[in-house]
Amino acid sequence: MFRVMSRFLSNATNRIDTKGRVSVPAAFRSVLAQRNVQELYCFQDFVFPAISIGGPDLLERFERQIAAEDPFSPEANEMSLLIHGGGVFMKLDAEGRLMVTDFIRDFTGISDEVTFVGRADHFQLWQPQAFAAAQAQARGERKLAGKRS
């Protein structure tokens, strides 16, 4: 039997309010509710100037990868540095808003607006112009790859 899984798709840009909060798009809140995610695991993305956000299952997946390595290996230590040292737990408030903390602002350059970007099993917070530039670059590279094949 085919089972439809909830995924984070699309993107939306929302303004940060005067208290430093931003409303998470309703579609993303719906996925979090379907997955019964109460606490958000947030980490500094490994590639992009973005904060990646998912449920505890996302952290657990990374920790399983670390556990599969020799605990003294450079790979295990680097991964722990990124996912533990570059991660925090956060919660949405009762209205579905997220506090845009210095942890988020300093890494992404976000100031007054946040672009929420779906990434299937998690979503990301981007500075809007940085997202537009990265998406345009990715689209351009896909076009070039298509012409080469």
N, C-alpha and C positions, 0 to 999 in steps of 0.2 A: 504494500500500500504506500502511495506517495504521501509524504508529510511535508506540509509547507512550514518552513522555519522562519521565525522572525529575524529580520536583518536590518541593519542600519544602512539606509540607502539615501541618496541625493545630498543636497547641501542647502543651507539656509543661513542668512546673516541676520543677527539680532543686535540691538543696541544695548550697551551696558548702562544700567540705571545709576543714579547719583550715589547710591549706597554700595556700588561695585558688584551688583548682581546682574546676571543675564538669564533670560528665560530659555530653557532647553526646548527645542522645537517639539510640538505635540507628538509628531510621528516617532521621535526618538524616545520620548517619555513612555509612549505606548509599548515600544520594544522592551524597555527596561521593566515595565510592569508585567508584560507577558513572561519575561524571564525571571520575575520576582527578585530583581536586583535592588537591594536596600542600600548597600554601600558601594560606592564607585572606586575602582582602582584607577588611578591617573598616573601616567608616566610620560617623561620627556621622550618623544619619538626618537628612534635610532637613526633616522634618515632625514626627516623633515623638521623645520622649525615649528613643530606642532605638539600639542599635548594629546596623547591617546588615552581614551577612557573606555572602560568596560567593567564588567562585574568581577567578582572574586575568581571566577573560572579563568579569566585571562591571566591573572597573577599565578594561579595554580599551574597553568600550562607552561609558563616560563620556568617556574620552580621545578617542574618535572624534567625539563630540559637540563637545568643545572644539575639536578640529582643524578642524571644519566652520565655526567662527566666526572672525571677525577676531581675531587673537591679542591685539590691544590693546583689544578691546571690553570693556565692563563685564561682559557676560554670560560671556565666556570667563574673565575674571579671577575673577569670583565663583564660577564652577563649579570652577576650579582650587583656589581657596581652600577650598571645601567638600570636594572629593574627594581632594585631595593633602594640604592642611593639616589636614583632619579625618579622615585615614585612616592605618592602620598595617597591616603584614602580621603574621600570627600563624600558629602551627602547633598542631595537636593533639598531645598526647603519645602514647606507645605504647598507653595505655589509652583513648584517645579523649576525653581531658579537655582543657579549655581553661583557661588561666590567666586569672582575672578580675582584670585590671590596674586601676590608677588611671584609665587612659584610658577603661575601661568604667564603672567605679564613679562617677567624677566626672560623666560625662555623663548617666547613667541613674538614679542614685540607688540602684542595686543594692547590697544589703548582704549578706544571708545566703542568699538564694534567687534563681534566675534563671528566668524564663519564656522558653522558646525558642518562637518563632512562625514558622511557615512562611509564605513570601511567594512561592511558585512557584519563581522562579529563584534566590532567596537566602533566608536566614532572619535573624531578628532576636533580640537579647537585650533583654529588658524586665525592669524591676522588676515583680514579679507584680501588685501592686495597680494600678499605672499601666496595665498591659495590660488588666486587667479593666475599668477605668474607660473606657479608649479604645474597647474593643470594645463595651461597653454604649452609649456615645455613638454610635458608628457604626451600631449596630443600631437605635437610636432614630431617627437621621436617615434611615435606609433606610425605616423604617416610615412616617415623615412623608412622604417622597417618594412612597411607594406610595399614600398616601391622597390626595395632590394630583393624581396622574396619572389 
